[in-house]
């Protein structure tokens, strides 16, 4: 073996098994029948199950080989045979701090293909597979330059995402063409074409390889920036801001593009009804695409399923089979949009294109209105439809998925939704009690803040500090994990509660390493979401605005809630618009991307 290759192999085998263990494994009681166990293993696409007793202690393991061997025995009755009858015990395991080399030695000595990975106290936290180690060695040996390899993998994946975005953006271009609004059609088509061309060149210079977790973070961050930058083209082309120099026009266009794709919904248009219908549709469609976290969903089309399990920080919360979810969510949310649009049309809003714009805006929790006066003329049923749409957008994608694929309905998922509705209900009662606003307007405002939709029907300068503080907290919390809403997310608050629960060192050390990292990430985001907007708020306040109002609007940007006191408008200076646009992008990516890129310990 060449010296360089030997060094690569040694470096790989010196790594800890906890980095490569599959933490998504099945646990079943020892009394589970073989028939039930086989059914569960098949549904979850697993070849093994960790067997536990009634005290939740691990007592053994059952693999597909154990099942086949037992079924092959003439005396075995699958209906009466339990896991306790066929399991391998005692469980052969390896400590999380041991190396891959140690794992291979145990596998060789015990003639095994997989090992349970445990904490120091014996708690099973994952399973390490022999083919995982061999595949890792094979990939590294076949890749002479890790840096070059990573860059080419990022470029190829980035190109694929960019091309898919270009195809999606052809839809508003076609709508503009059908409406004979050539200026809008040309601008949007130019954007779509450049996305396709950019994607083609990125694919050409890249290579199709799996991404590391850090590579995924870089790719997603770059994807949003490319999308937002090229998304400025229709705004530059239509130029709906009035007179101004190019720097201000670009800043306004960058701001509007960021506001759309991040679903912040903050608008610089005082009278959006004066814009071409296809342009308002394009803006709402942009929110719909960005709100559905399409970059994450696109990745599921070509990304290894096992690798996606390690990306929970990107997609927030519980995740079902992601390839199945990719198509299901796109279909379900499209159906939601059609239903809401038709309901609004039936209830009196007779511009069907505006109805679809509204539907996409509320489902993406974007908050952009096609008409500045539309909220003032809505009837009570129309308000209820919009509030229902906002709530649908703030619920986890997994919940919508569960209505179609009922087998995915976990306790953690329903618990998160229950906590969200409890917070929402309590906030509505408290807000109503502390303001003179009507019950309906109070409920609408609280839902708009909590879902980070940001649809604003009241002047926030007319309510007290307590009421503003309620909205401030709701924006920071946001909706459920893996939804179109922004903010810190409910499931991360649960993780922070765990941090408080296990604050004592003796208890903290009993938590599996991967769970500790998730808790630390939640704590980091709890600190960064309210503090990151402070420099931007300080800069805006130096332009002559009140600092508290500036800070509130900056928080509205990073949480993609979009509620404001009227500071952010077309008269704001160009540099401030760029800063707020960057805040919106940072918030949409939940800041976690930067943590993964610059804090290696979070992914090691």
C-alpha positions as CSV (number, residue, x, y, z in Angstrom):
1,X,0.0,0.0,0.0
2,X,1.5,3.4,-1.0
3,X,2.5,5.6,2.0
4,X,-0.1,8.3,1.1
5,X,-2.9,5.9,0.9
6,X,-1.9,4.2,4.1
7,X,-2.0,7.6,5.9
8,X,-5.5,8.2,4.5
9,X,-6.7,4.9,5.8
10,X,-5.1,5.3,9.2
11,X,-6.6,8.8,9.6
12,X,-10.1,7.3,8.8
13,X,-9.7,4.4,11.2
14,X,-8.5,6.7,14.0
15,X,-11.9,8.5,14.0
16,X,-14.5,7.9,16.7
17,X,-17.3,5.5,15.9
18,X,-19.9,8.0,17.3
19,X,-19.3,10.2,14.2
20,X,-20.5,7.5,11.8
21,X,-23.0,5.6,13.9
22,X,-26.6,5.5,12.6
23,X,-28.6,7.0,15.4
24,X,-31.9,6.1,13.7
25,X,-32.5,2.6,14.9
26,X,-35.5,0.5,16.2
27,X,-36.1,-0.5,19.8
28,X,-38.7,-3.2,20.5
29,X,-39.8,-5.1,23.6
30,X,-38.5,-8.6,24.0
31,X,-42.1,-9.8,24.1
32,X,-42.8,-8.6,20.6
33,X,-43.8,-11.4,18.3
34,X,-41.7,-12.2,15.3
35,X,-44.6,-11.4,12.9
36,X,-45.0,-7.9,14.4
37,X,-41.3,-7.3,14.5
38,X,-40.8,-8.3,10.9
39,X,-43.7,-5.9,9.9
40,X,-42.2,-3.0,11.8
41,X,-38.7,-3.7,10.4
42,X,-40.0,-3.8,6.9
43,X,-42.0,-0.6,7.2
44,X,-39.0,1.2,8.6
45,X,-36.5,-0.3,6.2
46,X,-34.4,-1.7,9.0
47,X,-32.3,-4.9,9.1
48,X,-32.0,-5.1,12.8
49,X,-33.7,-4.1,16.0
50,X,-32.4,-3.5,19.5
51,X,-34.3,-5.6,22.0
52,X,-35.3,-4.1,25.4
53,X,-37.1,-5.4,28.4
54,X,-39.9,-3.8,30.4
55,X,-37.4,-1.7,32.4
56,X,-36.1,-0.2,29.1
57,X,-32.8,-2.0,29.6
58,X,-31.1,-3.4,26.5
59,X,-31.0,-7.2,26.5
60,X,-30.0,-8.1,23.0
61,X,-30.3,-7.6,19.2
62,X,-32.2,-9.3,16.4
63,X,-30.9,-9.0,12.8
64,X,-32.4,-10.1,9.5
65,X,-30.1,-13.1,9.6
66,X,-31.5,-14.1,13.0
67,X,-35.0,-13.9,11.5
68,X,-34.2,-16.0,8.4
69,X,-32.4,-18.6,10.5
70,X,-35.3,-19.0,12.9
71,X,-38.0,-19.1,10.2
72,X,-35.9,-21.8,8.5
73,X,-36.2,-24.0,11.7
74,X,-39.1,-26.5,11.3
75,X,-40.3,-26.1,14.9
76,X,-40.6,-22.3,14.8
77,X,-44.1,-20.8,14.8
78,X,-43.7,-17.1,13.8
79,X,-46.9,-16.1,15.5
80,X,-45.8,-17.6,18.9
81,X,-42.1,-16.8,18.6
82,X,-41.0,-13.6,20.3
83,X,-37.8,-11.5,19.9
84,X,-36.7,-12.9,23.2
85,X,-36.6,-16.4,21.6
86,X,-34.4,-15.4,18.6
87,X,-32.3,-12.5,19.8
88,X,-28.5,-12.5,20.1
89,X,-27.3,-11.9,23.7
90,X,-25.4,-10.5,25.4
91,X,-25.3,-7.5,23.1
92,X,-21.9,-7.0,21.5
93,X,-21.2,-3.3,21.6
94,X,-18.5,-0.7,21.4
95,X,-18.0,2.6,23.3
96,X,-18.7,5.9,21.5
97,X,-15.1,7.1,22.1
98,X,-13.5,4.0,20.6
99,X,-12.2,4.2,17.0
100,X,-13.3,2.7,13.8
101,X,-10.2,0.4,13.9
102,X,-11.4,-0.9,17.3
103,X,-14.8,-1.6,15.7
104,X,-13.3,-3.5,12.8
105,X,-11.3,-5.7,15.2
106,X,-14.3,-6.6,17.2
107,X,-16.3,-7.4,14.1
108,X,-13.5,-9.6,12.8
109,X,-13.1,-11.4,16.1
110,X,-16.8,-11.9,16.6
111,X,-17.7,-12.5,12.9
112,X,-20.2,-9.6,12.9
113,X,-21.3,-7.0,10.4
114,X,-22.6,-4.4,12.8
115,X,-22.1,-3.3,16.4
116,X,-24.2,-1.3,18.9
117,X,-22.6,2.0,19.9
118,X,-23.0,2.9,23.6
119,X,-22.4,5.7,26.0
120,X,-20.1,5.1,29.0
121,X,-23.1,4.0,31.1
122,X,-24.1,1.4,28.5
123,X,-27.0,3.4,26.9
124,X,-27.2,2.5,23.2
125,X,-27.0,5.6,21.0
126,X,-26.5,4.0,17.6
127,X,-25.3,1.2,15.3
128,X,-22.0,1.2,13.4
129,X,-22.0,-1.0,10.2
130,X,-19.0,-2.7,8.6
131,X,-20.0,-1.5,5.1
132,X,-20.2,2.1,6.5
133,X,-16.5,1.9,7.4
134,X,-15.4,0.1,4.2
135,X,-17.4,2.6,2.1
136,X,-15.8,5.5,3.9
137,X,-12.3,4.1,3.2
138,X,-13.1,3.4,-0.4
139,X,-14.4,6.9,-1.0
140,X,-11.5,8.6,0.7
141,X,-8.9,6.4,-1.1
142,X,-10.5,7.1,-4.5
143,X,-10.5,10.8,-3.8
144,X,-6.9,12.1,-3.9
145,X,-7.7,15.7,-2.8
146,X,-10.4,16.0,-0.1
147,X,-10.6,19.8,-0.5
148,X,-11.0,19.5,-4.3
149,X,-13.5,16.7,-3.8
150,X,-15.6,18.7,-1.4
151,X,-15.7,21.8,-3.7
152,X,-16.7,19.7,-6.7
153,X,-19.4,18.0,-4.8
154,X,-20.8,21.4,-3.6
155,X,-20.7,22.8,-7.2
156,X,-22.6,19.8,-8.6
157,X,-25.3,19.8,-5.9
158,X,-25.5,23.6,-6.1
159,X,-26.0,23.4,-9.9
160,X,-28.8,20.8,-9.5
161,X,-30.7,23.0,-7.0
162,X,-30.2,26.1,-9.2
163,X,-31.5,24.4,-12.3
164,X,-34.6,23.2,-10.4
165,X,-35.2,26.7,-9.1
166,X,-34.9,27.9,-12.7
167,X,-37.6,25.4,-13.8
168,X,-39.9,26.6,-11.0
169,X,-39.5,30.2,-11.9
170,X,-40.8,29.5,-15.5
171,X,-44.3,29.2,-14.0
172,X,-44.8,32.9,-13.1
173,X,-43.1,33.8,-16.5
174,X,-45.8,31.7,-18.2
175,X,-48.5,33.4,-16.2
176,X,-47.2,36.9,-17.2
177,X,-47.1,35.8,-20.8
178,X,-50.7,34.6,-20.7
179,X,-51.8,37.9,-19.2
180,X,-49.9,39.7,-22.0
181,X,-47.7,41.6,-19.5
182,X,-44.5,41.4,-21.5
183,X,-42.3,43.5,-19.2
184,X,-42.9,41.1,-16.2
185,X,-42.7,38.0,-18.4
186,X,-39.3,39.2,-19.8
187,X,-37.8,39.9,-16.4
188,X,-39.0,36.7,-14.8
189,X,-38.0,34.6,-17.9
190,X,-34.5,36.2,-17.8
191,X,-34.2,35.3,-14.2
192,X,-35.2,31.7,-14.9
193,X,-32.9,31.4,-17.8
194,X,-29.9,32.7,-15.8
195,X,-30.7,30.2,-13.0
196,X,-30.7,27.4,-15.6
197,X,-27.5,28.5,-17.2
198,X,-25.8,29.0,-13.8
199,X,-26.9,25.5,-12.8
200,X,-25.6,24.0,-16.0
201,X,-22.1,25.6,-15.6
202,X,-22.0,24.6,-11.9
203,X,-22.8,21.0,-12.9
204,X,-20.1,21.1,-15.6
205,X,-17.4,22.1,-13.2
206,X,-18.6,19.9,-10.3
207,X,-18.8,16.2,-9.8
208,X,-21.7,14.1,-8.5
209,X,-20.6,13.1,-5.0
210,X,-22.2,12.9,-1.6
211,X,-21.8,16.1,0.5
212,X,-20.4,16.3,4.0
213,X,-22.6,18.0,6.5
214,X,-20.4,21.2,6.3
215,X,-20.6,20.9,2.5
216,X,-24.4,20.8,2.7
217,X,-24.4,23.9,4.8
218,X,-22.2,25.8,2.3
219,X,-24.4,24.5,-0.6
220,X,-27.7,25.6,1.0
221,X,-26.2,29.0,2.0
222,X,-24.9,29.6,-1.6
223,X,-28.2,28.4,-3.1
224,X,-30.2,31.0,-1.2
225,X,-27.7,33.8,-2.1
226,X,-27.8,32.8,-5.8
227,X,-31.6,32.7,-5.7
228,X,-31.9,36.1,-4.0
229,X,-29.3,37.8,-6.2
230,X,-30.8,36.5,-9.5
231,X,-34.2,37.2,-8.0
232,X,-33.4,40.9,-8.2
233,X,-33.7,40.8,-12.0
234,X,-37.5,41.0,-12.3
235,X,-37.5,43.9,-9.8
236,X,-34.7,45.7,-11.6
237,X,-36.5,45.1,-14.9
238,X,-39.9,46.3,-13.8
239,X,-38.4,49.0,-11.5
240,X,-41.6,49.6,-9.4
241,X,-39.9,52.0,-6.9
242,X,-40.0,55.3,-8.8
243,X,-37.0,57.5,-9.4
244,X,-33.6,56.8,-7.9
245,X,-30.0,55.9,-8.7
246,X,-28.9,52.4,-9.6
247,X,-27.4,51.7,-6.1
248,X,-30.8,52.5,-4.4
249,X,-32.6,50.5,-7.1
250,X,-30.4,47.5,-6.6
251,X,-30.7,47.7,-2.8
252,X,-34.5,47.9,-3.1
253,X,-34.6,45.0,-5.5
254,X,-32.2,42.9,-3.3
255,X,-34.4,43.7,-0.3
256,X,-37.6,42.7,-2.1
257,X,-36.1,39.5,-3.5
258,X,-34.9,38.5,-0.1
259,X,-38.2,39.4,1.5
260,X,-40.0,37.1,-1.0
261,X,-37.8,34.0,-0.9
262,X,-37.3,34.1,2.8
263,X,-41.1,34.7,3.4
264,X,-40.5,37.7,5.5
265,X,-43.1,39.5,3.5
266,X,-41.8,43.0,4.3
267,X,-42.8,45.2,1.4
268,X,-41.5,48.5,0.0
269,X,-44.6,48.9,-2.2
270,X,-47.1,51.3,-0.6
271,X,-49.8,50.4,-3.3
272,X,-49.1,46.9,-4.6
273,X,-52.5,47.0,-6.4
274,X,-50.8,49.4,-8.9
275,X,-48.3,46.6,-9.9
276,X,-49.1,44.2,-12.8
277,X,-51.2,41.2,-11.6
278,X,-48.5,38.8,-12.8
279,X,-45.9,40.6,-10.8
280,X,-47.8,40.2,-7.5
281,X,-48.3,36.6,-8.5
282,X,-44.5,36.2,-9.0
283,X,-43.8,37.7,-5.6
284,X,-46.3,35.4,-3.9
285,X,-45.0,32.4,-5.9
286,X,-41.5,33.3,-4.7
287,X,-42.7,33.2,-1.1
288,X,-44.4,29.8,-1.7
289,X,-41.2,28.3,-3.2
290,X,-39.0,29.7,-0.4
291,X,-41.5,29.0,2.4
292,X,-41.6,25.3,1.5
293,X,-37.9,25.1,2.1
294,X,-37.6,23.8,-1.5
295,X,-33.8,23.6,-1.3
296,X,-34.1,21.0,1.5
297,X,-36.8,19.2,-0.3
298,X,-34.9,19.1,-3.6
299,X,-31.9,17.6,-1.9
300,X,-34.1,14.6,-0.9
301,X,-34.5,13.8,-4.6
302,X,-30.8,12.8,-5.0
303,X,-29.3,12.8,-1.5
304,X,-28.7,9.5,0.4
305,X,-31.4,8.7,2.9
306,X,-29.0,7.8,5.7
307,X,-27.1,11.0,5.2
308,X,-30.2,13.1,5.5
309,X,-30.8,11.7,9.0
310,X,-27.7,13.7,10.1
311,X,-29.2,16.9,8.8
312,X,-31.9,17.3,11.4
313,X,-30.4,20.7,12.3
314,X,-31.2,22.0,8.8
315,X,-34.7,20.8,8.5
316,X,-35.8,21.2,12.1
317,X,-37.5,18.4,14.1
318,X,-39.0,15.0,13.3
319,X,-38.5,13.8,9.7
320,X,-40.3,11.0,8.0
321,X,-39.1,9.2,4.8
322,X,-37.9,12.3,3.0
323,X,-38.1,11.1,-0.6
324,X,-41.7,10.2,0.0
325,X,-42.3,13.5,1.8
326,X,-40.8,15.5,-1.2
327,X,-43.7,14.7,-3.5
328,X,-46.3,14.5,-0.8
329,X,-45.8,18.0,0.6
330,X,-45.6,19.6,-2.8
331,X,-49.0,18.0,-3.7
332,X,-50.6,18.7,-0.4
333,X,-49.6,22.4,-0.2
334,X,-50.7,22.9,-3.8
335,X,-54.1,21.5,-2.9
336,X,-54.3,23.8,0.1
337,X,-53.5,26.7,-2.1
338,X,-56.3,25.8,-4.6
339,X,-58.8,25.3,-1.8
340,X,-58.0,28.6,-0.1
341,X,-58.0,30.5,-3.4
342,X,-61.4,29.1,-4.4
343,X,-62.8,29.8,-0.9
344,X,-61.7,33.4,-1.1
345,X,-63.2,33.7,-4.6
346,X,-66.5,32.2,-3.4
347,X,-66.6,34.5,-0.4
348,X,-66.3,37.6,-2.5
349,X,-62.7,38.2,-3.6
350,X,-63.4,38.1,-7.4
351,X,-59.8,38.5,-8.7
352,X,-58.8,34.9,-8.9
353,X,-55.1,35.7,-9.5
354,X,-55.1,37.8,-6.3
355,X,-56.8,34.9,-4.5
356,X,-54.1,32.5,-5.5
357,X,-51.5,35.1,-4.5
358,X,-53.1,35.4,-1.1
359,X,-53.3,31.6,-0.7
360,X,-49.7,31.1,-1.5
361,X,-48.7,34.0,0.8
362,X,-50.6,32.7,3.9
363,X,-49.5,29.1,3.4
364,X,-45.8,30.2,3.1
365,X,-46.4,32.5,6.1
366,X,-45.1,35.2,3.8
367,X,-47.6,38.0,4.5
368,X,-47.3,39.9,1.1
369,X,-50.7,41.4,0.1
370,X,-51.6,41.9,-3.5
371,X,-53.7,44.9,-2.5
372,X,-52.9,47.4,0.3
373,X,-56.6,47.7,1.3
374,X,-57.6,44.1,1.0
375,X,-57.4,43.4,4.7
376,X,-59.7,46.3,5.5
377,X,-62.5,44.9,3.3
378,X,-62.5,41.2,4.3
379,X,-65.5,39.6,5.8
380,X,-65.3,37.5,9.0
381,X,-65.4,34.2,7.0
382,X,-62.5,35.5,4.8
383,X,-60.5,36.3,7.9
384,X,-61.1,32.8,9.3
385,X,-59.9,31.3,6.0
386,X,-56.7,33.3,6.1
387,X,-56.0,32.5,9.7
388,X,-56.5,28.8,9.0
389,X,-54.0,29.1,6.1
390,X,-51.4,30.8,8.3
391,X,-51.7,28.1,11.0
392,X,-51.4,25.4,8.3
393,X,-48.1,26.9,7.2
394,X,-46.8,27.0,10.8
395,X,-47.5,23.3,11.4
396,X,-44.7,20.8,10.7
397,X,-44.6,19.2,7.3
398,X,-44.6,15.9,9.0
399,X,-48.2,16.5,10.3
400,X,-49.5,17.2,6.8
401,X,-47.6,14.1,5.6
402,X,-49.2,12.1,8.4
403,X,-52.7,12.7,7.0
404,X,-51.7,11.0,3.8
405,X,-49.2,8.5,5.3
406,X,-50.8,7.8,8.7
407,X,-48.1,5.5,9.8
408,X,-45.9,8.6,10.4
409,X,-47.6,10.1,13.4
410,X,-45.2,10.2,16.3
411,X,-45.8,11.3,19.9
412,X,-43.1,13.9,19.6
413,X,-44.8,15.4,16.6
414,X,-48.2,15.7,18.2
415,X,-46.6,17.0,21.4
416,X,-44.9,19.8,19.5
417,X,-48.2,20.7,17.8
418,X,-50.0,20.6,21.2
419,X,-47.5,23.0,22.7
420,X,-47.8,25.3,19.8
421,X,-51.6,25.6,20.0
422,X,-51.3,26.1,23.8
423,X,-48.9,29.0,23.3
424,X,-51.1,30.4,20.5
425,X,-54.3,30.2,22.6
426,X,-52.7,31.8,25.7
427,X,-51.2,34.6,23.6
428,X,-54.6,35.4,22.0
429,X,-56.2,35.7,25.4
430,X,-53.4,37.8,26.9
431,X,-53.2,40.1,23.8
432,X,-57.0,40.7,23.8
433,X,-56.9,41.5,27.5
434,X,-54.1,44.1,27.2
435,X,-55.4,46.0,24.1
436,X,-58.5,47.8,23.0
437,X,-58.4,45.9,19.7
438,X,-61.4,43.7,18.8
439,X,-61.3,39.9,19.5
440,X,-61.1,39.1,15.8
441,X,-58.3,41.6,15.1
442,X,-56.4,40.4,18.2
443,X,-56.6,36.8,17.1
444,X,-55.5,37.7,13.6
445,X,-52.6,39.8,14.8
446,X,-51.4,37.1,17.3
447,X,-51.7,34.3,14.6
448,X,-49.8,36.5,12.1
449,X,-47.0,37.0,14.6
450,X,-46.9,33.4,15.9
451,X,-46.9,31.9,12.4
452,X,-44.4,34.6,11.3
453,X,-46.8,35.5,8.4
454,X,-46.6,39.1,9.4
455,X,-50.0,40.2,8.0
456,X,-50.6,43.5,9.8
457,X,-54.1,44.9,10.3
458,X,-53.4,47.2,13.3
459,X,-50.9,50.0,13.9
460,X,-48.4,48.7,16.4
461,X,-47.6,52.3,17.6
462,X,-51.2,52.5,19.0
463,X,-50.8,49.6,21.4
464,X,-49.0,49.4,24.7
465,X,-45.6,48.0,25.5
466,X,-47.0,44.8,27.0
467,X,-48.9,44.0,23.8
468,X,-45.8,44.7,21.7
469,X,-43.7,42.5,23.9
470,X,-46.2,39.6,23.4
471,X,-45.8,39.9,19.6
472,X,-42.0,40.2,20.0
473,X,-41.9,36.9,22.0
474,X,-44.2,35.2,19.5
475,X,-42.0,36.2,16.6
476,X,-38.9,34.9,18.3
477,X,-40.6,31.6,19.1
478,X,-42.1,31.1,15.6
479,X,-43.9,28.0,14.5
480,X,-43.2,24.3,14.6
481,X,-40.1,22.6,13.3
482,X,-39.8,21.9,9.6
483,X,-42.6,24.2,8.6
484,X,-42.8,27.4,6.5
485,X,-42.7,29.5,9.6
486,X,-39.6,31.2,10.9
487,X,-38.3,31.9,14.4
488,X,-36.4,29.6,16.9
489,X,-39.2,26.9,16.6
490,X,-41.1,25.0,19.2
491,X,-39.1,21.8,19.1
492,X,-36.0,23.8,20.0
493,X,-37.7,25.2,23.1
494,X,-38.3,21.6,24.1
495,X,-34.6,20.9,23.7
496,X,-33.7,24.0,25.8
497,X,-36.0,22.7,28.5
498,X,-34.0,19.5,28.4
499,X,-30.9,21.6,29.0
500,X,-32.4,23.0,32.1
501,X,-33.5,19.5,33.2
502,X,-30.0,18.0,32.8
503,X,-28.1,21.0,34.0
504,X,-26.3,19.0,36.7
505,X,-23.1,17.5,35.3
506,X,-23.9,14.0,36.5
507,X,-27.2,14.0,34.6
508,X,-25.8,15.9,31.5
509,X,-23.2,13.2,30.9
510,X,-25.9,10.6,30.6
511,X,-27.4,12.2,27.5
512,X,-26.2,10.7,24.2
513,X,-23.7,12.9,22.4
514,X,-25.9,13.6,19.4
515,X,-28.7,14.9,21.7
516,X,-26.2,17.1,23.6
517,X,-25.2,18.7,20.3
518,X,-28.9,19.4,19.4
519,X,-29.5,21.0,22.8
520,X,-26.4,23.2,22.4
521,X,-27.6,24.3,18.9
522,X,-30.9,25.2,20.4
523,X,-29.2,27.3,23.1
524,X,-27.0,29.0,20.6
525,X,-30.0,29.9,18.5
526,X,-31.9,31.2,21.5
527,X,-29.0,33.6,22.1
528,X,-28.4,34.6,18.5
529,X,-31.9,35.2,17.3
530,X,-32.5,38.2,19.6
531,X,-28.8,39.5,19.6
532,X,-27.9,39.3,15.9
533,X,-30.4,42.1,14.9
534,X,-28.9,44.5,17.4
535,X,-26.1,45.9,15.1
536,X,-28.6,46.4,12.3
537,X,-31.0,48.1,14.7
538,X,-28.2,50.3,15.9
539,X,-27.3,51.3,12.3
540,X,-31.0,52.1,11.5
541,X,-31.4,54.1,14.7
542,X,-28.4,56.2,13.7
543,X,-30.5,57.3,10.6
544,X,-32.8,59.2,13.1
545,X,-35.2,56.4,14.0
546,X,-36.1,55.2,17.6
547,X,-33.9,52.3,18.6
548,X,-36.7,50.2,20.1
549,X,-38.7,50.5,16.9
550,X,-35.6,49.7,14.8
551,X,-34.9,46.7,17.0
552,X,-38.4,45.4,16.7
553,X,-38.4,45.6,12.9
554,X,-34.9,44.0,12.8
555,X,-36.2,41.1,14.9
556,X,-39.2,40.9,12.5
557,X,-36.7,40.5,9.6
558,X,-34.6,37.8,11.2
559,X,-37.6,35.8,12.3
560,X,-39.2,36.4,8.9
561,X,-42.3,37.6,10.7
562,X,-42.3,41.0,8.9
563,X,-44.3,42.9,11.6
564,X,-43.1,46.5,11.9
565,X,-43.7,50.0,13.1
566,X,-43.4,51.6,9.6
567,X,-39.6,52.3,9.6
568,X,-38.7,49.9,6.8
569,X,-40.1,51.5,3.6
570,X,-38.9,52.7,0.3
571,X,-37.3,55.8,1.9
572,X,-34.9,53.8,4.0
573,X,-31.2,54.2,2.8
574,X,-29.7,51.7,0.5
575,X,-27.2,50.2,3.0
576,X,-29.9,49.6,5.6
577,X,-32.0,47.8,3.0
578,X,-29.1,45.5,2.2
579,X,-28.5,44.8,5.9
580,X,-32.1,44.0,6.6
581,X,-32.1,41.8,3.5
582,X,-29.1,39.9,4.9
583,X,-30.9,39.5,8.2
584,X,-33.9,38.0,6.4
585,X,-31.7,35.5,4.6
586,X,-29.9,34.6,7.9
587,X,-33.2,34.1,9.6
588,X,-34.6,31.9,6.9
589,X,-31.6,29.7,7.1
590,X,-32.1,29.7,10.9
591,X,-28.5,30.8,11.5
592,X,-27.7,27.1,12.0
593,X,-25.9,27.0,8.7
594,X,-23.2,29.4,9.9
595,X,-22.8,27.4,13.0
596,X,-22.2,24.2,11.0
597,X,-19.7,25.9,8.7
598,X,-17.7,27.7,11.4
599,X,-18.1,25.5,14.5
600,X,-16.7,22.1,13.5
601,X,-17.4,20.5,16.9
602,X,-21.2,20.6,16.1
603,X,-20.7,18.2,13.2
604,X,-17.8,16.1,14.4
